[in-house]
Amino acid sequence: MFHSFLAAAAIHGDLLQGERDRVIKEFKKGTFKVLVATDVASRGLDITSVKTVVNFEAARDIDSHVHRIGTVPPFLFC
C-alpha cells in the first residue's frame, strides 16, 4: 500500500514569536508546502509564493477577510 504524506506546519497565537518566525521562515524556504494558521496568527503574513488560501469558515467582517487572504486570488471556503 502506498501512503503519501504532505509536509505541513502550523502557527497560532500560543506560539512564542520566535517559534512563529521560525515556522514562517521554513515555509518560505519550501521546507513544507502547507501552513495552517489561526485567524490571529495569520494576520500580517506576507508570503508572496502562496497561491491558494483555504478558509475553514467565512470571516466575520470584510476587514478580517482581507487580513486572512491578502491579495491571494483564488481562495476556498470549506
Rosetta silent file (secondary structure, phi, psi, omega in degrees, C-alpha in Angstrom):
SEQUENCE: MFHSFLAAAAIHGDLLQGERDRVIKEFKKGTFKVLVATDVASRGLDITSVKTVVNFEAARDIDSHVHRIGTVPPFLFC
SCORE:     score description
SCORE:     0.000 S_00000001
   1 L     0.000  138.432 -179.166    0.000    0.000    0.000 S_00000001
   2 L  -100.363  130.792  176.640    1.289    3.456   -0.893 S_00000001
   3 L  -117.118  131.074  176.825    0.978    6.332    1.591 S_00000001
   4 L  -110.352  129.388 -179.912    1.548    9.901    0.578 S_00000001
   5 L  -115.275  141.922  179.386    2.346   12.435    3.265 S_00000001
   6 L  -109.143  120.284  179.483    2.184   16.167    2.907 S_00000001
   7 L   -68.514  127.926 -177.668    4.690   18.148    4.937 S_00000001
   8 E  -143.831  160.242  175.357    2.841   20.796    6.940 S_00000001
   9 E  -142.581  168.267 -178.199    3.329   23.141    9.874 S_00000001
  10 E  -135.815  148.595  170.161    1.076   25.317   11.988 S_00000001
  11 E  -128.314  146.652  179.908    1.211   28.720   13.633 S_00000001
  12 L  -156.749  168.626 -174.723   -1.119   30.006   16.304 S_00000001
  13 L   -64.275  -18.035 -179.852   -1.313   32.648   18.979 S_00000001
  14 L   -83.646   -8.617  176.845    0.051   30.353   21.710 S_00000001
  15 L   -79.021  147.758  172.896    3.441   30.050   19.998 S_00000001
  16 L   -67.984  153.572 -178.044    6.220   32.374   21.050 S_00000001
  17 H   -55.820  -40.532  178.569    7.116   34.995   18.435 S_00000001
  18 H   -61.485  -37.873  177.900   10.440   33.288   17.764 S_00000001
  19 H   -67.881  -42.182  177.376    8.683   29.992   17.059 S_00000001
  20 H   -62.462  -42.571  178.662    6.236   31.679   14.672 S_00000001
  21 H   -60.372  -41.771  179.243    9.139   33.396   12.899 S_00000001
  22 H   -62.958  -43.519 -179.788   10.935   30.057   12.515 S_00000001
  23 H   -62.914  -45.319  179.860    7.849   28.376   11.046 S_00000001
  24 H   -62.989  -42.685  178.956    7.307   31.221    8.558 S_00000001
  25 H   -59.848  -45.517  179.502   10.984   31.178    7.553 S_00000001
  26 H   -65.311  -38.691  178.018   10.848   27.412    6.921 S_00000001
  27 H   -63.628  -44.953  179.595    7.600   27.759    4.955 S_00000001
  28 H   -63.277  -32.421  177.497    9.107   30.481    2.764 S_00000001
  29 H   -74.419  -15.202 -179.604   12.149   28.239    2.135 S_00000001
  30 L    91.766   14.427  179.172    9.821   25.462    0.965 S_00000001
  31 L   -59.758  -33.577  174.720   10.549   23.043    3.799 S_00000001
  32 L  -141.715  156.813 -173.281    6.828   22.261    3.790 S_00000001
  33 L   -97.544  -16.700 -175.715    4.010   23.041    1.361 S_00000001
  34 E  -122.117  131.664  175.701    1.098   23.548    3.752 S_00000001
  35 E  -123.735  121.541  177.424    0.816   26.132    6.504 S_00000001
  36 E  -101.604  127.396 -176.565   -2.144   26.007    8.867 S_00000001
  37 E  -136.130  139.781  172.968   -2.727   29.269   10.722 S_00000001
  38 L   -72.697  165.330 -177.996   -5.320   30.520   13.138 S_00000001
  39 H   -57.388  -45.282 -178.744   -7.062   33.775   12.308 S_00000001
  40 H   -66.238  -45.798 -176.270   -4.991   35.765   14.800 S_00000001
  41 H   -69.419  -26.028 -175.828   -1.651   34.235   13.803 S_00000001
  42 H   -80.735  -14.185 -179.093   -2.252   34.678   10.072 S_00000001
  43 L   -62.598  132.875  174.572   -2.666   38.459   10.248 S_00000001
  44 L    81.848    4.249  177.704    0.116   40.374    8.603 S_00000001
  45 L   -71.374  135.847  178.171    1.789   37.431    6.892 S_00000001
  46 L  -124.766   90.494 -177.549    3.458   38.446    3.632 S_00000001
  47 L  -124.304   97.883 -172.022    4.275   35.295    1.723 S_00000001
  48 L   -67.656  -20.640 -178.308    4.293   36.034   -1.992 S_00000001
  49 L   -79.367   -8.309 -179.299    4.617   32.383   -3.060 S_00000001
  50 L   -70.461  127.005 -179.808    1.174   31.473   -1.654 S_00000001
  51 L  -106.232  -23.843 -176.901   -1.213   30.720   -4.494 S_00000001
  52 L  -140.031  136.973  173.906   -4.260   29.442   -2.600 S_00000001
  53 E  -119.591  127.962  177.548   -5.830   30.221    0.753 S_00000001
  54 E  -110.120  121.073  178.425   -8.429   27.833    2.152 S_00000001
  55 E   -98.806  129.133  177.893  -10.682   29.256    4.846 S_00000001
  56 L   -67.414  -35.444  176.311  -12.339   26.800    7.214 S_00000001
  57 L  -147.288  158.831 -178.597  -15.131   29.291    7.786 S_00000001
  58 L   -67.319  146.463  176.692  -16.047   32.708    6.477 S_00000001
  59 L   -67.286  154.190 -178.491  -14.608   35.758    8.193 S_00000001
  60 L   -74.183  -27.184  179.812  -16.968   37.747   10.398 S_00000001
  61 L  -147.918  166.726 -174.455  -16.295   41.015    8.582 S_00000001
  62 H   -64.734  -36.242  179.301  -14.579   42.261    5.419 S_00000001
  63 H   -62.466  -42.165  177.787  -11.508   43.596    7.256 S_00000001
  64 H   -64.203  -39.250  179.265  -10.833   40.182    8.778 S_00000001
  65 H   -61.627  -46.636 -179.921  -11.316   38.577    5.373 S_00000001
  66 H   -62.240  -40.149  178.462   -8.772   40.912    3.754 S_00000001
  67 H   -65.623  -33.418 -179.641   -6.251   40.204    6.528 S_00000001
  68 H   -69.240  -49.800 -171.492   -6.735   36.467    6.014 S_00000001
  69 H  -101.461  -12.974 -179.174   -6.264   36.278    2.281 S_00000001
  70 L    56.732 -127.481 -179.988   -4.350   39.452    1.493 S_00000001
  71 L  -109.816   20.921 -179.184   -4.085   39.698   -2.266 S_00000001
  72 L   -77.960  115.799 -179.125   -4.054   35.950   -2.897 S_00000001
  73 L   -90.251  -34.262  166.437   -6.666   35.251   -5.537 S_00000001
  74 L   -86.477  146.486  175.254   -8.200   32.050   -5.525 S_00000001
  75 E  -138.948  155.069 -175.908   -9.474   31.128   -2.144 S_00000001
  76 E  -125.437  147.337  171.283  -11.811   28.397   -0.968 S_00000001
  77 E  -110.152  132.340  178.496  -14.271   28.089    1.875 S_00000001
  78 L  -110.218    0.000    0.000  -14.636   24.653    3.458 S_00000001
